[in-house]
């Protein structure tokens, strides 16, 4: 789209009342100045219809040249030739219309001048008048084009700055994620071997403790497993670790925790970034109170045929100091990872009430 066409479109789309008022005020000031100057020069005012006709013609010439003729000439690709020709044609039409107006207004007062007198006395002033309005109109268009160019440059720079900011934010998040990942790599094999040794050593003395160790090893191994190129893992594996985590906590508290855990849908074919659902589940056990049957925690995970996942949890709160609750960064990290991987394809609603806490996550996998 050429700049001339943009100007014409802008004339209709972007011209608001404030801009129209500014143009109107400018013309009023200009006309008052000229009429006042003429009044002090010749000592009289012309009839009102003269001002309406002459200034109407001048205003028409001004905007027709700026928004029709010049944009068309620039678009033609041969503006150096087309612009002078068309402006001469404009000036000729202007002189013809001016002569017609002069004749009509003179006829109304029975003072029609001869063509010879008209040419000698009025032709050069009319030519000068037409050229001055064409020049002002061309300057007006040039200013519009400069302002449009500056606006375009400003918008481009704004977009570039926004892109750079987003890139810097992504790089910072990536650096934080890499740092967190490296912190988790402290001799994982040593840790697994140690936990296996504890399991084998105390299996006969306490089967519950040994079972806890095995569940913990399975969860930790899942958290350190390499994912696919897309950064995702099988949803069924994530659900399995949630089941392990629930079982681990039930063993810790002698199965005295009340939680309604339900899973529905085809989990085998779906992919998800790992540890999202597991972190939200951990939040239930970390901050929730589940030792009352009437305050049973809820954890429902479903996926439909359109691959839309719904994670919904609710639990009563433990009585904890406010500072301790504020130190929890699990959900904050979940939000960062969701923003990075799913952007506008998820909705996370958190209901943090005085005695209870609920999370609902809807996402398109």
Secondary structure, 3 states (H helix, E strand, C coil): CCHHHHHHHHHHHCCCHHHHHHHHHHHHHHHHHHHHHHHHHHCCCCCHHHHHHHHHHHHHHHHHHHHHHHHHHHHCCCHHHHHHHHHHHHHHHHHHHHHHHHHHHHHCCCCCCCHHHHHHHHHHHHHHHHHHHHHHHHHHHHHHHHHHHHHHHHHHHHHHHHHHHHHHHHHHHHHHHHHHHHHCCCCHHHHHHHHHHHHHHHCCCCHHHHHHHHHHHHHHHHHHCCCCCCCCEEHHHHHHHHHHHHHHHHHHCCCCCCEEEEEECCCCCCEECCCHHHHHHHHHHHHEECCCHHHCEEEEEEECCCCEEEEEEEEEECCCCHHHHHCCCHHHHHHHHHHHHCCCCEEEEEEECCCEEEEEEEEEC
